[in-house]
Amino acid sequence: MTAQILIRPLAERDLPAAEKICRVAFGTRFGAPDPETFWSDLDYVWGRWRADHTAGFAAEIGGEVVGSSFATNWGSVGVLGPVTVRPDLWDKGVGGRLVEAAVARFDLWGTKHAGLCTFPGSAKHVGLYQKFGFWPRFLTAVMAQPVEPDETRIPATRYSDLGEAERRAVAALCRNLTDAVYEGLDVSGEISAVCDQDLGDTVLMHDRSGVVGLAICHYGPRSEAGAGACLIKFGAVRPGPAAEQTFGQLLDAAAALAGEARMSKLVAGVNMARHEAYRYLIAGGFRTEAQVVAMHRPNEAGYSRPGVYVLDDWR
C-alpha cells in the first residue's frame, strides 16, 4: 500500500477532512463513544495551518485525504505533531510517511533539536518515532489548577495591548529570553499566531533588563485549550537566581488572564526533567490530568533539564 500513498503540502481545501480525521483518530484511541465529536471544543488543525511558522502535510490515497502531520518551527527547536491517520488505515504505512515528511522539513530548516509527545504506554507509537531518530526521555505532565473569575490582575504586559512598533521590539526581547533558555529557541511565531488569529493572548513580565518571563496562552473555541480552559502553550522565565520567583509571578499573571477571560481552569504542561518547575506546580495546587512521553531527536536533553523553568507539552 505504501506505493499508493501521496504525501503533499496540506491545502486549505483539505482542512475539513484533516480536522475530522484528527478528531476521529484521537477519539478512537481514547475510546470516545462518538469519535466524530471528540475534541469539538478545540482545534489542532486550522490554527496550525494558518500559522506562518508551521508546515502541514497531507497523506492522500486515491485522491482522498487520509491523514495529516505538522512540523512547527521554534528556531533551533522543532515540534512534530499532531500526526493523525484515518483509523481504518492504521498500521498501513501512512503514519510513517507523514512523519518522514515532517522530519525532512526539520532538516530543511536546519533544526538543531526536534521533539514530540506520544502515548507512553504505546510501544507501537514509540517504535514508529524511534525509526526516525526520536528517543523517549522523561514524562510530561499536563496539569491544571482551578481559576476564580475574579482573579486579581497583577502587573504584567499583555501582547494584545501593544502597538505594532512595540510588538516588534518585544518580539526581539522575547527571542533574547528564549535564547538564554536554549540557544536559538524562538517562539515569536507562536506569539504572533495567537494574536493574529485571536486564539488568546501572551503575558509578558519585565524588569530593567527586558522581558524576563512570557506565557503564550490559548483560550476560546478556536484555540487548542478546550472548553473552559486557559492553556499555557509555552511559558518560560529567564534563567538565574530570580527564576523561581519570576515563574510564580508568571503563573499568577496567566491565572489573572484566565480569570478575566472567564475560564474555569489554567492548564500547563511541564516535562518532569524540569524538576524544579514540576515540583513548583505541584506545590501550587496544580494536579495532573494526563501524562505523555517526550521524544527527542537527537537523544539529548535540549531545554528539558533541571533548573529550567519552562512550560510546554508538545501536543
Number of C-alpha atoms within 10 A of each C-alpha: 9 11 7 10 20 18 19 14 15 21 12 11 8 17 17 13 16 28 21 20 22 28 24 23 23 20 19 17 12 11 11 14 10 11 20 18 13 20 21 15 15 17 19 20 23 15 17 22 20 15 18 13 18 19 21 25 24 29 25 18 17 9 9 12 22 24 29 33 27 28 28 27 25 21 22 18 24 28 24 23 23 22 22 26 27 22 17 9 13 12 11 12 15 27 23 16 19 26 24 17 22 23 22 12 19 23 13 9 14 14 19 17 21 26 22 23 24 22 16 17 10 9 9 11 14 20 13 15 22 15 12 14 14 21 20 20 17 18 20 27 21 22 23 22 19 17 22 16 17 11 17 14 15 14 13 19 16 16 21 18 11 12 9 10 8 11 16 13 10 18 19 14 18 26 19 19 23 28 17 15 21 15 17 17 23 22 22 20 18 23 24 21 19 22 17 14 13 16 19 26 26 25 23 25 20 15 8 6 7 15 22 24 27 32 27 28 29 27 27 21 16 21 26 26 26 19 18 18 26 32 29 29 21 22 26 24 30 24 19 11 8 11 19 19 10 22 26 17 18 25 21 18 25 30 28 24 28 32 22 16 16 18 22 18 22 27 28 27 28 27 27 20 19 21 16 16 23 23 13 15 21 15 10 12 12 20 17 18 11 12 19 21 23 25 27 25 23 15 15 15 16 17 20 24 17 14 17 22 28 28 26 20 24 24 17
